Every structure is written in structure tokens, then in C-alpha cells.
Amino acid sequence: MTEGRAATPGSEPERSVRAMLDDLVRSASAATGAAAEATVRVRRRDGDRGLAAVGDRAAACDGVGDRAGGAAPWRALLDEPGEVVLPDLAEASAWPGWRDAAVAAGFGSAVVVAAEVPRGGRVALSLYLDAPGAAGPAEVRRAAGFAGQVASLIALHSSIPVRPAPAPAVLSARRSRAGIEQAVGALMEVRGCPEDEARHVLAVLAAEQGRSVEAVAASVVEHAARSVRTARPAPHAEALPD
């Protein structure tokens, strides 16, 4: 089974989802004439999390559902898919804690929709609108379309295999090779010799000293750096005032 990358805030697919939400908010605002904000929550095997948000007010309202015993429409739709349309938040009776937070934040209406993530999971997209009555059928369709795109993006990203971090031995080998190349370059410059001769010198020194080529290379690089520092002319002393 292919291991997938988890949806982690601050990385992909969070950035791409946020770009989608930006488009949704712009189109919803243009269509309704009301300011809008939006959020996406995702549920996968490792639990629920906020994936992206456009607007601090919307993010704070979503946060009501994160509290112990908290309830919010996004959480309800992660449990049971569907849609929630609240054309006038002040008149809504469900999720009173969340509703009060949304009204206090200046929102007048909201749409929340869910979409299934292929190969497991679910997303809930919340569209908050400042004006009461702005959450109509057109905004439901708009939000549902974006939620489906977000779900597909998450599934696509999850199918990309994780690239494992290099093992310590691999990193050490890379550093050793880099050190040898530096030493070869230093010898070529100092001795004025070709690359193959510089490599031969390293091998001979290693054999004579009973040390590894990597250790000898490190000494050569250190000596070359020290020689450069010593060869630098001392800065001129500034004239002291009379």
C-alpha cells in the first residue's frame, strides 16, 4: 500500500486549498455583494483538523467546535455528510454556541457543505457571509463545487509517496564525498596538477599515514583554509587623531 503525506497546516495541500478558498470568497462576494470568509475542515484516519481558512473571524467561529463539548455545523457534517444552509444566523436555533460566535463576529448567513475524499476521509467547507439572506441555492452549489475540488486535491496529494529522509549513513557518505572533492580541488590549485594526480596524492598520503582518504581530505581542506587566512594582508590601521 502506498503511504501518503498527511494534510498538515503550513504545507501542501494546505496552501493549494487556501488558494481555492480565496477564489470561493471572491466569487461569493462578487455574486452576493456581501463580504465573505471560508474554512475547510478535514477528517482522515488520524482525526479532524483545520486545513485552511480565509479570514480570522471564520477561523475563530470554527474553533467553537474544537472546544470540549463544542458543537458546530462543520463537525456535524464530518459525522454525517450533507449540507447546512442558514440564511439568517440570528434566527438559527441549532449549534447555539457557534451561532452566537458567528453573529458576534458580524456574520449574517452561512453555508456548510461536505464532500467525500476518495480513498477515505471527508471535508467540510464553511462559507460565512456578512449579509443575512446571502446564503441561497446559488451559494450552496458554489460551495459544494469547491468542496468537491478540495476533496479531490487532498486525495491526489495523499497518493504521492512519501520520500523518506536519508539515513545517517547516507548523509555521512555524502559529506565524505564532498570533503574529498574539496581536497582534490585544493591540491589541484596548490600543486598545479590535474585531477587524477590530485586524487593519487590523496591515496598515497592516506596509505603512508595509515588513515582513511576521508580523514586525509579533511586535513588537506583544513590546512588550505588556514593557509588562506594566514595569507590575507592585515587591514591598514586607521590614523589616530592628533
MIFI-112120 format. One line per field, with one value per residue: residue number from 1; residue in one letter; x, y, z of N, C-alpha, C, O, CB in turn. Coordinates in steps of 0.1 Angstrom, whole numbers, plus 5000, padded with zeros to 4 digits. Glycine has a CB too. Layout:
// residues N
drenkol	c(NUM:...)
kolti	c(a:...)
nxx	c(X:...)
nyy	c(Y:...)
nzz	c(Z:...)
caxx	c(X:...)
cayy	c(Y:...)
cazz	c(Z:...)
cxx	c(X:...)
cyy	c(Y:...)
czz	c(Z:...)
oxx	c(X:...)
oyy	c(Y:...)
ozz	c(Z:...)
cbxx	c(X:...)
cbyy	c(Y:...)
cbzz	c(Z:...)
// end
This chain:
// residues 242
drenkol	c(1:2:3:4:5:6:7:8:9:10:11:12:13:14:15:16:17:18:19:20:21:22:23:24:25:26:27:28:29:30:31:32:33:34:35:36:37:38:39:40:41:42:43:44:45:46:47:48:49:50:51:52:53:54:55:56:57:58:59:60:61:62:63:64:65:66:67:68:69:70:71:72:73:74:75:76:77:78:79:80:81:82:83:84:85:86:87:88:89:90:91:92:93:94:95:96:97:98:99:100:101:102:103:104:105:106:107:108:109:110:111:112:113:114:115:116:117:118:119:120:121:122:123:124:125:126:127:128:129:130:131:132:133:134:135:136:137:138:139:140:141:142:143:144:145:146:147:148:149:150:151:152:153:154:155:156:157:158:159:160:161:162:163:164:165:166:167:168:169:170:171:172:173:174:175:176:177:178:179:180:181:182:183:184:185:186:187:188:189:190:191:192:193:194:195:196:197:198:199:200:201:202:203:204:205:206:207:208:209:210:211:212:213:214:215:216:217:218:219:220:221:222:223:224:225:226:227:228:229:230:231:232:233:234:235:236:237:238:239:240:241:242)
kolti	c(m:t:e:g:r:a:a:t:p:g:s:e:p:e:r:s:v:r:a:m:l:d:d:l:v:r:s:a:s:a:a:t:g:a:a:a:e:a:t:v:r:v:r:r:r:d:g:d:r:g:l:a:a:v:g:d:r:a:a:a:c:d:g:v:g:d:r:a:g:g:a:a:p:w:r:a:l:l:d:e:p:g:e:v:v:l:p:d:l:a:e:a:s:a:w:p:g:w:r:d:a:a:v:a:a:g:f:g:s:a:v:v:v:a:a:e:v:p:r:g:g:r:v:a:l:s:l:y:l:d:a:p:g:a:a:g:p:a:e:v:r:r:a:a:g:f:a:g:q:v:a:s:l:i:a:l:h:s:s:i:p:v:r:p:a:p:a:p:a:v:l:s:a:r:r:s:r:a:g:i:e:q:a:v:g:a:l:m:e:v:r:g:c:p:e:d:e:a:r:h:v:l:a:v:l:a:a:e:q:g:r:s:v:e:a:v:a:a:s:v:v:e:h:a:a:r:s:v:r:t:a:r:p:a:p:h:a:e:a:l:p:d)
nxx	c(5008:5005:5021:5009:5011:5004:4978:4989:4988:5002:5018:5018:4987:4977:4983:4974:4947:4940:4943:4922:4901:4903:4896:4869:4858:4861:4845:4820:4815:4814:4791:4771:4774:4781:4805:4828:4840:4859:4863:4880:4876:4890:4885:4904:4921:4937:4923:4904:4910:4918:4921:4925:4919:4903:4902:4901:4879:4861:4877:4879:4852:4849:4865:4850:4838:4859:4863:4860:4831:4821:4800:4794:4784:4802:4814:4792:4787:4810:4805:4781:4774:4762:4744:4743:4722:4720:4702:4697:4715:4709:4685:4688:4685:4700:4732:4739:4762:4781:4766:4761:4788:4793:4774:4782:4806:4799:4787:4760:4748:4752:4768:4773:4790:4796:4820:4831:4863:4881:4892:4891:4880:4867:4856:4847:4833:4830:4812:4810:4790:4786:4761:4727:4705:4721:4729:4720:4705:4723:4748:4751:4754:4778:4796:4795:4807:4833:4840:4841:4863:4883:4883:4891:4917:4930:4929:4945:4970:4975:4981:5007:5038:5056:5087:5114:5135:5170:5192:5213:5238:5239:5239:5263:5281:5277:5287:5314:5322:5319:5338:5362:5361:5365:5391:5405:5402:5416:5442:5448:5448:5469:5492:5491:5483:5467:5434:5434:5459:5459:5440:5455:5476:5462:5454:5480:5490:5471:5477:5504:5501:5484:5457:5423:5411:5391:5397:5422:5416:5400:5419:5436:5418:5414:5440:5444:5424:5434:5458:5449:5437:5460:5474:5461:5463:5470:5446:5448:5459:5438:5444:5453:5436:5451)
nyy	c(4988:5022:5048:5078:5114:5133:5157:5186:5216:5246:5234:5216:5198:5223:5250:5251:5245:5267:5287:5279:5285:5313:5320:5311:5328:5353:5350:5344:5368:5386:5377:5380:5404:5407:5407:5380:5350:5319:5284:5253:5221:5189:5154:5125:5094:5099:5117:5148:5180:5215:5226:5248:5283:5313:5342:5356:5358:5337:5315:5317:5312:5286:5274:5271:5246:5230:5230:5214:5195:5212:5223:5225:5233:5223:5202:5185:5178:5164:5142:5132:5133:5160:5190:5223:5251:5283:5309:5332:5339:5349:5340:5313:5281:5259:5246:5266:5279:5281:5296:5320:5329:5334:5353:5374:5379:5392:5380:5372:5351:5317:5289:5255:5227:5193:5169:5138:5124:5108:5074:5075:5095:5128:5161:5193:5222:5255:5284:5317:5345:5380:5393:5389:5365:5361:5336:5315:5292:5293:5299:5276:5257:5267:5265:5237:5228:5237:5223:5197:5199:5204:5180:5162:5172:5167:5139:5134:5145:5128:5105:5107:5093:5092:5107:5092:5103:5107:5081:5082:5071:5075:5103:5108:5096:5113:5137:5129:5124:5150:5163:5151:5159:5186:5186:5175:5196:5216:5206:5205:5232:5242:5226:5227:5207:5180:5166:5138:5133:5147:5132:5108:5117:5121:5094:5082:5097:5089:5061:5062:5074:5058:5063:5070:5079:5099:5111:5122:5139:5158:5169:5181:5200:5216:5226:5240:5260:5273:5283:5301:5320:5329:5340:5364:5399:5421:5444:5479:5501:5525:5560:5577:5603:5635)
nzz	c(5000:4992:5009:5021:5022:5051:5055:5064:5082:5069:5050:5018:5012:5021:5013:4986:4990:5004:4984:4968:4984:4986:4960:4961:4980:4968:4945:4957:4972:4951:4938:4957:4968:4994:5021:5026:5042:5046:5054:5057:5069:5077:5079:5085:5088:5109:5125:5131:5116:5112:5079:5062:5061:5052:5065:5097:5114:5106:5111:5139:5146:5137:5155:5178:5176:5183:5210:5242:5243:5224:5197:5162:5129:5109:5122:5126:5099:5092:5107:5096:5063:5042:5038:5052:5054:5064:5062:5078:5104:5129:5135:5137:5153:5159:5171:5192:5206:5186:5167:5182:5183:5156:5149:5167:5155:5133:5111:5089:5075:5065:5048:5049:5036:5028:5015:5002:5005:4981:4985:5012:5040:5047:5039:5052:5042:5051:5044:5052:5054:5054:5051:5060:5044:5022:5018:4996:4972:4950:4962:4977:4958:4947:4968:4973:4949:4951:4975:4965:4948:4966:4981:4961:4955:4980:4980:4958:4966:4987:4975:4966:4971:5001:5005:5019:5046:5042:5054:5083:5077:5049:5047:5059:5041:5019:5029:5032:5006:4995:5010:5001:4974:4978:4988:4967:4948:4962:4963:4935:4929:4946:4939:4912:4895:4875:4879:4883:4892:4917:4931:4933:4949:4973:4979:4982:5004:5024:5025:5034:5059:5072:5075:5067:5034:5036:5060:5056:5035:5049:5065:5046:5035:5058:5062:5039:5042:5064:5055:5036:5053:5067:5047:5040:5037:5064:5077:5071:5096:5111:5110:5139:5157:5162)
caxx	c(5000:5013:5020:5006:5015:4992:4974:4994:4987:5015:5024:5008:4979:4971:4985:4966:4933:4937:4941:4908:4891:4904:4887:4855:4854:4860:4833:4808:4814:4810:4778:4761:4776:4784:4818:4827:4851:4856:4872:4879:4880:4891:4886:4910:4923:4944:4915:4899:4919:4915:4931:4928:4909:4904:4895:4903:4866:4856:4886:4875:4839:4851:4871:4840:4836:4871:4863:4854:4817:4816:4793:4794:4779:4812:4816:4781:4788:4820:4799:4770:4775:4750:4746:4736:4720:4715:4701:4697:4721:4703:4672:4691:4684:4710:4745:4738:4775:4787:4758:4764:4801:4792:4767:4791:4817:4794:4782:4746:4743:4763:4765:4783:4787:4806:4824:4839:4876:4883:4901:4889:4880:4856:4859:4835:4836:4821:4812:4804:4787:4782:4747:4716:4698:4730:4732:4709:4708:4735:4760:4752:4761:4792:4804:4796:4816:4846:4843:4845:4876:4892:4884:4900:4931:4935:4932:4957:4982:4978:4986:5021:5046:5065:5102:5120:5147:5182:5197:5226:5250:5239:5243:5278:5288:5276:5296:5327:5324:5321:5351:5372:5361:5371:5405:5411:5403:5427:5455:5450:5452:5482:5502:5490:5483:5454:5425:5438:5471:5455:5434:5466:5483:5454:5455:5493:5491:5463:5484:5516:5497:5475:5444:5413:5412:5383:5404:5433:5410:5396:5432:5440:5409:5416:5452:5442:5417:5443:5468:5442:5435:5473:5479:5454:5470:5464:5440:5456:5454:5433:5452:5447:5435:5461)
cayy	c(5000:5035:5057:5092:5125:5138:5171:5194:5231:5252:5227:5212:5207:5234:5262:5250:5246:5282:5294:5277:5293:5327:5321:5309:5340:5364:5348:5346:5382:5393:5373:5384:5418:5406:5402:5365:5343:5305:5275:5238:5211:5176:5142:5114:5083:5104:5126:5160:5191:5226:5225:5261:5293:5327:5351:5353:5356:5324:5305:5317:5306:5272:5270:5267:5232:5223:5230:5203:5196:5222:5218:5234:5225:5216:5189:5176:5172:5154:5129:5128:5143:5167:5204:5232:5264:5292:5322:5342:5333:5355:5332:5299:5276:5248:5250:5280:5285:5285:5307:5332:5334:5339:5366:5384:5382:5401:5372:5372:5339:5307:5277:5245:5215:5182:5161:5126:5123:5094:5065:5077:5108:5137:5175:5202:5236:5265:5297:5327:5357:5391:5398:5379:5362:5359:5322:5309:5280:5295:5298:5262:5250:5272:5259:5223:5225:5239:5213:5185:5201:5203:5166:5156:5176:5160:5125:5134:5147:5116:5094:5109:5086:5100:5105:5091:5111:5099:5075:5089:5066:5081:5117:5108:5093:5124:5146:5124:5127:5164:5166:5146:5168:5199:5184:5174:5210:5224:5201:5209:5246:5244:5219:5230:5194:5176:5160:5124:5133:5151:5120:5099:5122:5118:5080:5080:5102:5080:5049:5064:5078:5048:5070:5069:5090:5110:5118:5130:5150:5168:5176:5190:5212:5225:5232:5250:5271:5280:5290:5313:5330:5334:5348:5376:5410:5427:5457:5491:5507:5539:5571:5582:5617:5642)
cazz	c(5000:4991:5021:5017:5031:5058:5053:5075:5081:5066:5039:5009:5003:5027:5005:4975:4995:5008:4972:4963:4993:4981:4948:4965:4988:4958:4937:4966:4974:4938:4934:4967:4973:5008:5025:5029:5046:5044:5061:5053:5079:5071:5087:5079:5097:5121:5132:5125:5117:5103:5068:5057:5064:5047:5074:5111:5120:5103:5118:5153:5147:5136:5167:5188:5176:5188:5224:5248:5242:5215:5185:5151:5117:5102:5129:5123:5086:5092:5112:5087:5052:5038:5037:5061:5049:5074:5056:5088:5116:5142:5138:5138:5167:5161:5175:5198:5209:5173:5162:5189:5179:5143:5149:5173:5146:5122:5100:5089:5070:5063:5041:5052:5028:5030:5004:5005:5000:4975:4993:5027:5046:5044:5042:5055:5038:5056:5038:5061:5046:5063:5049:5061:5032:5011:5016:4989:4964:4942:4971:4981:4946:4945:4979:4970:4938:4957:4984:4958:4943:4977:4984:4950:4957:4991:4976:4949:4974:4996:4967:4963:4981:5010:5002:5032:5049:5041:5066:5088:5069:5036:5049:5062:5029:5011:5034:5029:4992:4994:5016:4992:4962:4982:4990:4953:4943:4969:4958:4921:4929:4952:4932:4897:4889:4871:4889:4886:4901:4930:4937:4936:4961:4985:4982:4987:5018:5032:5027:5042:5073:5078:5077:5056:5024:5041:5071:5050:5028:5059:5069:5035:5034:5069:5060:5028:5047:5073:5046:5030:5063:5070:5036:5039:5043:5076:5074:5075:5109:5109:5116:5152:5157:5170)
cxx	c(5009:5011:5018:5010:5003:4990:4978:4993:5001:5023:5014:5000:4973:4972:4975:4951:4930:4935:4927:4898:4892:4895:4872:4850:4852:4847:4820:4805:4809:4796:4767:4762:4779:4799:4817:4840:4848:4867:4870:4884:4880:4892:4893:4913:4929:4936:4910:4910:4914:4926:4935:4916:4913:4896:4897:4889:4861:4864:4882:4862:4841:4857:4862:4838:4848:4871:4856:4839:4812:4809:4793:4789:4790:4815:4804:4782:4799:4815:4789:4770:4762:4753:4738:4735:4713:4714:4701:4702:4714:4691:4675:4690:4694:4724:4746:4752:4781:4779:4761:4778:4800:4785:4775:4802:4813:4789:4767:4740:4755:4758:4777:4780:4799:4809:4833:4852:4878:4894:4901:4890:4869:4861:4846:4840:4826:4823:4804:4802:4782:4767:4737:4709:4708:4733:4720:4714:4721:4748:4762:4759:4775:4800:4806:4806:4831:4850:4847:4859:4886:4894:4893:4914:4937:4939:4944:4970:4985:4983:5001:5029:5054:5079:5109:5132:5159:5187:5210:5238:5251:5244:5258:5286:5288:5286:5311:5331:5327:5334:5363:5373:5368:5386:5412:5412:5414:5440:5458:5454:5466:5494:5502:5490:5468:5446:5430:5450:5468:5448:5445:5473:5475:5455:5469:5495:5483:5470:5496:5512:5488:5462:5435:5415:5403:5390:5415:5427:5406:5408:5436:5431:5412:5429:5451:5434:5426:5453:5462:5441:5449:5478:5472:5462:5463:5458:5448:5450:5449:5442:5445:5446:5446:5456)
cyy	c(5012:5043:5071:5102:5130:5153:5179:5209:5236:5245:5224:5200:5219:5247:5262:5251:5261:5290:5292:5285:5308:5329:5320:5322:5352:5362:5349:5361:5390:5390:5379:5398:5419:5402:5388:5360:5328:5297:5261:5230:5197:5165:5130:5104:5089:5115:5138:5171:5203:5226:5239:5270:5306:5336:5347:5350:5342:5313:5305:5310:5291:5266:5266:5252:5224:5222:5218:5204:5206:5215:5229:5226:5218:5202:5179:5170:5163:5141:5124:5137:5148:5182:5212:5245:5272:5306:5334:5336:5337:5347:5318:5294:5265:5254:5264:5286:5290:5297:5320:5338:5340:5352:5377:5388:5391:5393:5372:5359:5330:5295:5267:5232:5205:5175:5150:5127:5109:5087:5068:5091:5117:5152:5182:5216:5245:5279:5307:5340:5368:5394:5387:5377:5360:5345:5315:5297:5281:5294:5283:5254:5254:5265:5244:5219:5227:5228:5200:5187:5199:5188:5159:5159:5169:5146:5124:5135:5135:5105:5095:5102:5095:5097:5104:5099:5102:5094:5082:5084:5072:5095:5117:5105:5105:5135:5142:5127:5141:5169:5162:5155:5181:5197:5182:5188:5218:5219:5205:5224:5248:5238:5222:5217:5190:5169:5146:5124:5137:5140:5110:5103:5119:5103:5076:5084:5093:5067:5051:5067:5068:5053:5068:5081:5102:5118:5127:5142:5161:5176:5186:5202:5221:5233:5243:5262:5280:5288:5302:5324:5337:5344:5362:5388:5416:5440:5468:5497:5521:5549:5576:5597:5623:5646)
czz	c(5000:5003:5016:5027:5038:5054:5065:5073:5078:5055:5029:5015:5009:5019:4993:4979:4998:4995:4966:4971:4989:4969:4952:4972:4978:4950:4945:4969:4962:4935:4944:4971:4988:5011:5029:5034:5046:5051:5055:5065:5072:5082:5080:5090:5110:5128:5124:5126:5108:5092:5063:5060:5057:5055:5088:5118:5118:5110:5133:5155:5146:5148:5178:5188:5181:5203:5229:5248:5232:5203:5174:5139:5110:5109:5126:5109:5084:5098:5102:5075:5048:5036:5048:5055:5060:5068:5066:5101:5129:5145:5139:5152:5170:5164:5181:5201:5196:5167:5168:5185:5165:5142:5156:5164:5134:5110:5101:5083:5067:5055:5045:5044:5031:5016:5008:4998:4994:4983:5008:5032:5041:5047:5044:5051:5043:5049:5047:5053:5056:5063:5052:5047:5020:5008:5009:4981:4956:4950:4976:4970:4945:4956:4977:4959:4943:4967:4977:4952:4954:4980:4974:4952:4969:4988:4967:4957:4982:4988:4963:4974:4989:5006:5015:5034:5047:5054:5070:5080:5055:5037:5051:5050:5020:5016:5031:5015:4989:4999:5007:4979:4966:4983:4976:4947:4949:4964:4943:4920:4935:4944:4917:4890:4884:4882:4893:4895:4915:4938:4941:4948:4973:4989:4988:5002:5028:5035:5036:5057:5080:5082:5065:5047:5029:5051:5065:5042:5037:5063:5058:5034:5045:5067:5049:5033:5056:5066:5040:5040:5067:5059:5034:5044:5054:5072:5078:5087:5105:5116:5129:5151:5166:5183)
oxx	c(5019:4999:5025:5012:4992:5000:4971:4998:5011:5033:5002:5006:4965:4962:4969:4943:4919:4927:4921:4889:4881:4888:4864:4839:4843:4840:4810:4794:4800:4788:4756:4753:4779:4804:4807:4851:4837:4878:4860:4895:4872:4897:4888:4908:4927:4941:4913:4917:4907:4938:4946:4905:4925:4884:4893:4888:4856:4858:4881:4860:4834:4854:4866:4836:4847:4879:4848:4834:4800:4812:4792:4791:4787:4817:4807:4778:4799:4820:4789:4766:4751:4764:4727:4745:4702:4723:4704:4695:4714:4687:4666:4693:4697:4727:4753:4753:4787:4785:4762:4779:4807:4789:4776:4807:4821:4785:4761:4729:4767:4746:4788:4769:4810:4800:4841:4853:4877:4904:4910:4900:4861:4869:4835:4850:4814:4834:4792:4811:4774:4761:4739:4708:4703:4737:4711:4725:4729:4758:4773:4768:4784:4811:4817:4814:4839:4861:4857:4866:4897:4906:4901:4923:4949:4949:4952:4979:4997:4989:5007:5028:5060:5083:5110:5140:5159:5186:5217:5247:5262:5252:5265:5296:5298:5293:5319:5342:5336:5341:5373:5384:5375:5394:5423:5423:5421:5449:5469:5462:5474:5504:5512:5495:5459:5452:5430:5452:5474:5451:5444:5477:5481:5457:5470:5500:5487:5470:5499:5520:5486:5456:5440:5420:5407:5388:5417:5433:5407:5407:5441:5436:5412:5430:5457:5438:5425:5457:5468:5443:5449:5485:5477:5467:5450:5464:5455:5438:5455:5447:5433:5455:5450:5463)
oyy	c(5013:5046:5075:5099:5132:5160:5179:5213:5232:5250:5228:5192:5225:5254:5272:5258:5266:5299:5301:5290:5315:5339:5327:5327:5359:5372:5355:5365:5399:5399:5382:5404:5429:5393:5383:5366:5324:5301:5258:5233:5194:5167:5127:5105:5083:5122:5139:5172:5200:5226:5241:5266:5310:5336:5335:5342:5336:5304:5294:5304:5283:5255:5259:5246:5212:5214:5211:5214:5208:5204:5241:5214:5207:5192:5167:5158:5154:5130:5111:5149:5142:5185:5207:5251:5269:5314:5345:5330:5330:5346:5310:5301:5262:5265:5272:5298:5301:5306:5330:5350:5350:5361:5388:5399:5396:5399:5371:5356:5334:5291:5271:5227:5209:5175:5151:5131:5099:5093:5065:5098:5113:5154:5179:5221:5243:5284:5305:5344:5365:5397:5376:5387:5356:5341:5311:5293:5272:5288:5279:5247:5246:5260:5239:5210:5219:5223:5193:5177:5194:5184:5150:5151:5165:5140:5115:5128:5132:5096:5086:5106:5105:5085:5114:5102:5090:5101:5088:5092:5075:5100:5126:5111:5108:5141:5151:5131:5145:5177:5170:5158:5187:5206:5188:5191:5225:5227:5209:5227:5256:5244:5219:5216:5197:5165:5142:5115:5132:5138:5104:5095:5115:5100:5068:5077:5091:5063:5043:5063:5069:5049:5064:5092:5114:5130:5139:5153:5173:5188:5197:5213:5234:5245:5254:5274:5292:5299:5313:5336:5349:5354:5370:5387:5417:5448:5467:5499:5528:5546:5579:5603:5617:5652)
ozz	c(5007:5006:5007:5039:5031:5051:5075:5063:5085:5051:5030:5022:5002:5018:4990:4971:4995:4995:4961:4966:4990:4968:4946:4968:4979:4948:4940:4968:4963:4930:4940:4977:4994:5003:5035:5031:5045:5053:5049:5070:5063:5092:5069:5102:5121:5137:5112:5136:5098:5095:5060:5063:5056:5054:5092:5127:5127:5116:5139:5165:5154:5152:5188:5199:5182:5209:5223:5254:5231:5199:5177:5138:5104:5102:5125:5107:5075:5094:5100:5077:5050:5032:5052:5051:5064:5069:5062:5109:5139:5157:5142:5161:5181:5161:5175:5198:5196:5162:5161:5183:5163:5135:5150:5165:5126:5100:5112:5086:5068:5056:5045:5044:5035:5007:5017:4986:5001:4988:5015:5029:5033:5056:5039:5057:5041:5048:5048:5046:5065:5073:5046:5040:5009:4997:5016:4982:4954:4945:4978:4972:4942:4953:4980:4961:4940:4967:4981:4952:4952:4983:4977:4950:4968:4991:4968:4954:4984:4994:4958:4986:4984:5004:5023:5024:5051:5064:5061:5077:5050:5028:5046:5048:5013:5008:5028:5012:4981:4993:5005:4975:4958:4978:4974:4941:4942:4961:4940:4912:4929:4942:4909:4879:4888:4892:4905:4903:4925:4950:4952:4956:4984:5001:4997:5010:5039:5047:5045:5066:5092:5092:5054:5051:5028:5051:5070:5043:5034:5065:5061:5032:5043:5070:5051:5030:5056:5069:5039:5037:5069:5062:5026:5056:5054:5064:5089:5088:5097:5127:5129:5146:5176:5191)
cbxx	c(4990:5010:5032:4991:5022:4995:4959:5008:4981:5024:5032:5014:4968:4977:4999:4968:4931:4949:4952:4905:4895:4919:4890:4854:4865:4872:4833:4809:4827:4819:4777:4762:4764:4774:4825:4823:4855:4856:4870:4887:4870:4904:4872:4923:4932:4957:4921:4886:4933:4915:4925:4930:4908:4900:4881:4911:4856:4857:4901:4875:4830:4861:4881:4826:4833:4884:4856:4859:4812:4828:4779:4808:4772:4825:4817:4768:4789:4832:4792:4756:4782:4739:4742:4743:4712:4724:4688:4683:4736:4700:4662:4705:4670:4711:4754:4730:4783:4787:4743:4763:4811:4785:4753:4796:4824:4804:4787:4741:4736:4769:4765:4783:4787:4801:4831:4831:4887:4888:4915:4899:4893:4844:4867:4830:4838:4823:4806:4813:4776:4790:4745:4705:4689:4743:4735:4703:4697:4735:4758:4738:4753:4792:4797:4782:4814:4847:4831:4835:4877:4887:4870:4895:4931:4926:4919:4956:4980:4965:4978:5024:5054:5063:5108:5123:5146:5193:5199:5228:5249:5225:5236:5281:5281:5262:5295:5328:5313:5309:5353:5369:5347:5366:5408:5402:5390:5426:5456:5436:5442:5482:5501:5502:5488:5455:5411:5440:5482:5445:5423:5475:5485:5439:5453:5504:5485:5450:5489:5523:5490:5482:5446:5399:5407:5370:5410:5442:5397:5389:5443:5440:5394:5417:5463:5434:5404:5450:5473:5428:5430:5483:5478:5440:5472:5474:5426:5457:5465:5418:5455:5455:5421:5467)
cbyy	c(5000:5042:5056:5093:5136:5137:5173:5189:5238:5252:5214:5208:5198:5237:5264:5237:5237:5287:5290:5261:5291:5330:5309:5298:5344:5364:5334:5338:5388:5389:5358:5375:5426:5397:5411:5357:5347:5301:5275:5235:5211:5175:5138:5118:5072:5110:5131:5164:5187:5239:5217:5261:5296:5327:5352:5364:5367:5321:5309:5332:5311:5269:5280:5275:5228:5230:5243:5200:5200:5230:5214:5240:5235:5224:5191:5185:5184:5159:5132:5127:5136:5165:5209:5232:5264:5292:5323:5348:5336:5369:5335:5296:5270:5239:5249:5279:5275:5273:5303:5330:5323:5329:5365:5378:5369:5410:5358:5383:5341:5303:5279:5242:5219:5172:5170:5114:5126:5095:5066:5069:5115:5134:5181:5201:5237:5267:5297:5329:5355:5403:5403:5384:5374:5366:5315:5319:5276:5309:5307:5256:5253:5287:5262:5217:5235:5253:5210:5184:5215:5210:5160:5160:5191:5160:5120:5145:5159:5112:5092:5124:5075:5096:5116:5076:5117:5108:5060:5086:5051:5080:5123:5097:5081:5130:5148:5109:5122:5172:5160:5131:5170:5203:5171:5165:5217:5222:5186:5207:5254:5238:5204:5238:5183:5168:5159:5116:5143:5163:5114:5097:5137:5121:5072:5086:5116:5077:5043:5076:5092:5042:5085:5068:5086:5104:5108:5121:5145:5161:5167:5182:5207:5216:5222:5244:5267:5270:5281:5309:5324:5323:5340:5375:5421:5429:5458:5501:5508:5540:5582:5577:5622:5654)
cbzz	c(5012:4978:5030:5014:5023:5073:5049:5079:5093:5079:5044:4995:4997:5041:5000:4967:5007:5016:4961:4965:5008:4978:4938:4975:4998:4949:4930:4979:4979:4927:4934:4979:4970:5016:5036:5016:5061:5029:5076:5040:5091:5062:5093:5072:5092:5117:5144:5131:5113:5111:5057:5041:5079:5031:5070:5118:5115:5088:5117:5158:5136:5124:5172:5185:5162:5183:5230:5263:5256:5210:5189:5148:5108:5102:5144:5124:5076:5100:5125:5094:5040:5048:5023:5075:5036:5087:5048:5090:5116:5140:5126:5132:5168:5149:5162:5210:5216:5163:5163:5204:5180:5134:5157:5186:5141:5117:5100:5081:5056:5077:5025:5067:5013:5040:4993:5001:5010:4961:4987:5034:5042:5052:5030:5069:5023:5072:5023:5074:5035:5061:5035:5072:5028:5014:5030:4979:4955:4935:4983:4984:4933:4947:4993:4967:4927:4964:4993:4946:4937:4989:4984:4937:4960:5003:4969:4938:4983:5003:4954:4963:4975:5025:4993:5035:5063:5034:5064:5102:5068:5030:5060:5073:5022:5011:5050:5032:4983:5001:5029:4987:4957:4996:4998:4945:4945:4984:4959:4913:4937:4966:4934:4893:4898:4858:4884:4873:4895:4929:4928:4924:4959:4982:4969:4978:5018:5026:5014:5036:5072:5091:5080:5061:5010:5046:5081:5040:5020:5071:5073:5021:5034:5082:5056:5016:5055:5083:5035:5025:5076:5072:5023:5045:5032:5087:5079:5063:5120:5113:5106:5164:5162:5162)
// end
